[in-house]
Amino acid sequence: MDYLDFYGLTQEPFSVMPLNKFYYHSEQHDRALEKLQYAVSTMKGLAVLVGDLGTGKTTLARRLLDSLPEDEYEASLLVMIHSDVDATWLLKRVASQLGVLQPAAEKVDILSQLLEHLITISESGKKAVILIDEAQMLKRSQLMEELRGLLNLELPEKKLLSFVFFGLPELEECLKADPPLQQRIAVKHKLLPFMPETTMAYIHHRLSLAGRDEPLFDGTACALVHLHSKGIPRLINVICDNALFEGYIRKSHSIGEDIIENVVMDLSL
């Protein structure tokens, strides 16, 4: 027996993976998603979502991508894993993400391929959208310049490409370093940590989706989870997952403040 069986759960309720099933419709996350959907549906050009570590940016990026019908959008998600890239690499990646099969070696040729392909996408009645997660990695000025140039690809009265940036607050400083690009931001939203009542609702929401309808974390435990996580969803998940395992070891049928305090101490939070 593991803690899933012990607590009557069908799957891990607090996985840190951005699983669509466990998406929590908080007011701010739903508002952010609505703004980003508006930006891409109207081809505004550039939309930006910023938030601290663990606030749900990647979850929203994937949810936005999943919400775009394939018959209406040519959309793709590009995740930046490091900042040591040049403009040619970035252009090749964007071209590949949009369906250019063999991007050329030189920038001017890549841009020509990309423009031709974007026109084809537009003529087919679709909208081209690139979502970039961890966009704060695009801090080199030449990368921002290339992205600004891509936003200039358009037909009369019609943009050919939209971007949505997802990144840490430092992304705002990167954009400030390129005022012309910053001025092109049509939609912007900042994710904030949960309020205490939202943290409690979030915990119960995930437990319910994992098969547990009866209360498991008492009110004091939820308050402590919020206090030590500072309302950050990823930390809420980490604390609650560890609390379930600790409760299972103790054979405790409810999670109280003593279990949360022990977990927080173990995690050095």
C-alpha positions as CSV (number, residue, x, y, z in Angstrom):
1,M,0.0,0.0,0.0
2,D,1.2,3.6,-0.8
3,Y,-0.3,6.9,0.2
4,L,-2.7,6.8,-2.8
5,D,-4.4,3.7,-1.5
6,F,-4.3,4.9,2.1
7,Y,-6.1,8.1,1.3
8,G,-8.4,6.7,-1.4
9,L,-6.7,8.6,-4.3
10,T,-6.6,7.5,-7.9
11,Q,-3.5,9.4,-8.8
12,E,-1.0,11.9,-7.3
13,P,-3.0,15.1,-6.7
14,F,0.0,17.4,-6.2
15,S,2.4,16.5,-9.1
16,V,4.5,19.5,-10.1
17,M,4.0,18.5,-13.7
18,P,1.8,21.0,-15.6
19,L,-1.0,18.5,-16.1
20,N,-4.0,20.0,-17.9
21,K,-6.5,17.8,-15.9
22,F,-5.5,19.6,-12.7
23,Y,-5.8,23.1,-14.1
24,Y,-7.3,25.3,-11.4
25,H,-9.7,28.0,-12.6
26,S,-8.4,30.8,-10.4
27,E,-9.8,34.2,-11.3
28,Q,-6.4,35.6,-12.3
29,H,-5.3,32.6,-14.3
30,D,-8.6,32.5,-16.2
31,R,-8.3,36.3,-16.8
32,A,-4.8,35.9,-18.1
33,L,-5.8,33.1,-20.5
34,E,-8.7,35.1,-21.8
35,K,-6.4,38.1,-22.5
36,L,-3.8,35.9,-24.3
37,Q,-6.5,34.2,-26.4
38,Y,-7.8,37.6,-27.3
39,A,-4.3,38.7,-28.3
40,V,-3.7,35.8,-30.7
41,S,-7.2,35.6,-32.1
42,T,-7.0,39.3,-33.1
43,M,-3.3,38.9,-34.2
44,K,-2.2,41.8,-31.9
45,G,1.5,41.0,-32.5
46,L,3.0,40.6,-29.1
47,A,1.5,39.5,-25.8
48,V,3.5,39.1,-22.5
49,L,2.8,37.0,-19.4
50,V,5.2,37.4,-16.4
51,G,5.2,35.8,-13.0
52,D,7.6,34.5,-10.3
53,L,8.8,31.0,-10.3
54,G,6.1,28.4,-9.8
55,T,3.1,30.8,-10.4
56,G,1.8,28.8,-13.4
57,K,3.2,30.3,-16.5
58,T,4.1,27.0,-18.2
59,T,0.7,25.6,-17.3
60,L,-1.0,28.6,-19.0
61,A,1.3,28.4,-22.0
62,R,0.3,24.8,-22.6
63,R,-3.3,25.5,-21.9
64,L,-3.3,28.4,-24.4
65,L,-1.7,26.1,-27.0
66,D,-4.2,23.4,-26.4
67,S,-7.1,25.9,-26.7
68,L,-6.1,27.0,-30.3
69,P,-8.0,24.9,-32.9
70,E,-5.7,23.3,-35.4
71,D,-7.9,24.3,-38.3
72,E,-7.6,28.0,-37.4
73,Y,-4.0,28.3,-36.1
74,E,-0.5,27.2,-37.0
75,A,0.7,27.4,-33.4
76,S,3.7,26.1,-31.6
77,L,5.4,26.3,-28.2
78,L,9.1,27.1,-28.0
79,V,10.8,26.6,-24.7
80,M,14.1,28.4,-24.2
81,I,16.5,26.4,-22.0
82,H,19.5,28.7,-22.1
83,S,20.5,32.1,-23.3
84,D,23.6,31.3,-25.2
85,V,22.0,31.3,-28.7
86,D,22.4,33.6,-31.6
87,A,19.9,35.2,-34.0
88,T,20.4,32.6,-36.7
89,W,19.6,29.8,-34.3
90,L,16.4,31.7,-33.1
91,L,15.2,32.3,-36.7
92,K,15.8,28.6,-37.6
93,R,13.8,27.5,-34.5
94,V,10.9,29.8,-35.3
95,A,10.9,28.7,-38.9
96,S,11.0,25.0,-37.9
97,Q,8.2,25.5,-35.3
98,L,6.0,27.0,-38.0
99,G,6.6,24.1,-40.4
100,V,9.5,25.2,-42.7
101,L,11.0,21.8,-43.4
102,Q,14.6,22.7,-44.1
103,P,15.5,26.2,-42.9
104,A,18.5,27.7,-44.8
105,A,21.9,28.4,-43.2
106,E,21.9,32.2,-43.7
107,K,19.6,34.7,-42.0
108,V,18.5,36.4,-45.1
109,D,17.5,33.1,-46.7
110,I,15.7,32.0,-43.6
111,L,13.7,35.2,-43.5
112,S,12.8,34.7,-47.1
113,Q,11.6,31.1,-46.4
114,L,9.7,32.3,-43.4
115,L,7.9,35.1,-45.2
116,E,6.9,32.8,-48.0
117,H,5.6,30.2,-45.5
118,L,3.7,32.8,-43.4
119,I,2.0,34.0,-46.5
120,T,1.0,30.5,-47.3
121,I,-0.4,30.0,-43.8
122,S,-2.3,33.3,-44.1
123,E,-3.8,32.4,-47.5
124,S,-5.0,29.1,-46.0
125,G,-7.1,31.0,-43.5
126,K,-4.9,30.2,-40.5
127,K,-3.1,32.4,-38.0
128,A,0.6,31.9,-37.2
129,V,1.4,32.0,-33.5
130,I,4.6,31.2,-31.6
131,L,4.5,30.9,-27.8
132,I,7.9,31.3,-26.1
133,D,8.3,29.9,-22.6
134,E,11.2,31.1,-20.4
135,A,11.4,34.2,-22.6
136,Q,13.6,35.9,-20.1
137,M,16.4,33.9,-21.7
138,L,16.1,36.1,-24.8
139,K,18.1,38.8,-23.1
140,R,20.6,39.5,-25.8
141,S,19.8,42.6,-27.7
142,Q,20.3,40.9,-31.1
143,L,17.6,38.4,-30.2
144,M,15.1,41.1,-29.3
145,E,15.9,42.9,-32.6
146,E,15.3,39.8,-34.6
147,L,11.9,39.2,-32.9
148,R,11.0,42.8,-33.5
149,G,11.9,42.3,-37.2
150,L,9.6,39.2,-37.3
151,L,6.7,41.3,-36.0
152,N,7.2,43.5,-39.0
153,L,6.3,40.7,-41.4
154,E,2.9,41.6,-42.6
155,L,0.6,42.1,-45.5
156,P,-1.5,45.3,-46.0
157,E,-3.8,45.5,-43.0
158,K,-2.8,42.0,-41.8
159,K,-0.1,40.8,-39.5
160,L,1.4,37.5,-40.4
161,L,2.8,36.4,-37.1
162,S,2.0,36.8,-33.4
163,F,4.2,36.0,-30.4
164,V,3.3,35.3,-26.8
165,F,6.1,35.6,-24.2
166,F,6.0,33.7,-20.9
167,G,8.7,34.6,-18.5
168,L,10.0,35.6,-15.1
169,P,9.7,39.3,-14.0
170,E,13.2,39.9,-15.4
171,L,11.7,39.6,-18.8
172,E,10.3,43.1,-18.3
173,E,13.9,44.4,-18.0
174,C,14.8,42.6,-21.2
175,L,12.0,44.3,-23.0
176,K,12.8,47.7,-21.5
177,A,16.3,47.4,-23.1
178,D,14.6,47.4,-26.5
179,P,12.1,50.3,-26.3
180,P,10.7,49.7,-29.9
181,L,9.9,46.1,-29.0
182,Q,8.4,47.1,-25.6
183,Q,6.1,49.6,-27.4
184,R,4.8,46.7,-29.5
185,I,3.4,44.9,-26.4
186,A,-0.4,44.8,-27.1
187,V,-1.4,42.7,-24.1
188,K,0.3,42.1,-20.8
189,H,-0.6,40.3,-17.6
190,K,1.3,39.6,-14.4
191,L,0.6,36.5,-12.3
192,L,0.6,37.0,-8.5
193,P,0.7,34.4,-5.7
194,F,-2.6,33.0,-4.4
195,M,-4.5,34.6,-1.6
196,P,-5.1,32.3,1.5
197,E,-8.7,31.4,0.5
198,T,-7.5,30.5,-3.0
199,T,-4.8,28.2,-1.6
200,M,-7.4,26.3,0.4
201,A,-9.7,26.0,-2.6
202,Y,-6.8,24.9,-4.8
203,I,-5.8,22.1,-2.4
204,H,-9.4,20.8,-2.2
205,H,-9.7,21.1,-6.0
206,R,-6.7,18.9,-6.7
207,L,-7.7,16.3,-4.1
208,S,-11.2,16.1,-5.6
209,L,-9.8,15.5,-9.1
210,A,-7.6,12.8,-7.7
211,G,-10.6,11.0,-6.3
212,R,-10.9,12.3,-2.7
213,D,-14.2,14.0,-1.9
214,E,-13.9,14.1,1.9
215,P,-11.8,16.8,3.6
216,L,-8.2,15.7,4.2
217,F,-6.2,18.9,5.1
218,D,-7.8,20.7,8.0
219,G,-8.2,24.5,8.0
220,T,-5.0,25.1,10.1
221,A,-3.0,22.9,7.8
222,C,-4.2,24.8,4.8
223,A,-3.3,28.1,6.4
224,L,0.2,26.8,7.2
225,V,0.6,25.6,3.6
226,H,-0.2,29.0,2.4
227,L,2.1,30.7,4.9
228,H,5.1,28.6,4.0
229,S,4.4,28.5,0.2
230,K,3.7,32.2,0.1
231,G,0.8,31.2,-2.2
232,I,3.0,29.9,-5.0
233,P,1.2,27.0,-6.6
234,R,4.4,24.9,-7.2
235,L,5.4,25.2,-3.6
236,I,1.9,24.3,-2.5
237,N,2.2,21.1,-4.5
238,V,5.6,20.3,-3.0
239,I,4.4,20.8,0.6
240,C,1.1,18.9,0.1
241,D,2.7,16.0,-1.7
242,N,5.3,15.6,1.1
243,A,2.5,16.0,3.7
244,L,0.5,13.1,2.2
245,F,3.6,10.9,2.4
246,E,4.3,12.0,5.9
247,G,0.7,11.4,6.9
248,Y,0.8,7.9,5.3
249,I,4.0,7.0,7.3
250,R,2.3,8.1,10.5
251,K,-0.9,6.3,9.5
252,S,-2.8,9.6,10.1
253,H,-6.2,9.8,8.4
254,S,-6.1,13.6,8.3
255,I,-3.4,16.2,7.6
256,G,-3.0,18.6,10.5
257,E,-0.6,21.4,11.4
258,D,2.0,19.1,13.0
259,I,2.5,17.2,9.8
260,I,2.8,20.5,7.8
261,E,5.3,21.9,10.3
262,N,7.4,18.7,10.1
263,V,7.4,18.8,6.3
264,V,8.3,22.5,6.1
265,M,11.2,21.9,8.4
266,D,12.4,18.9,6.3
267,L,12.1,21.0,3.1
268,S,14.0,24.0,4.7
269,L,11.1,26.3,3.9
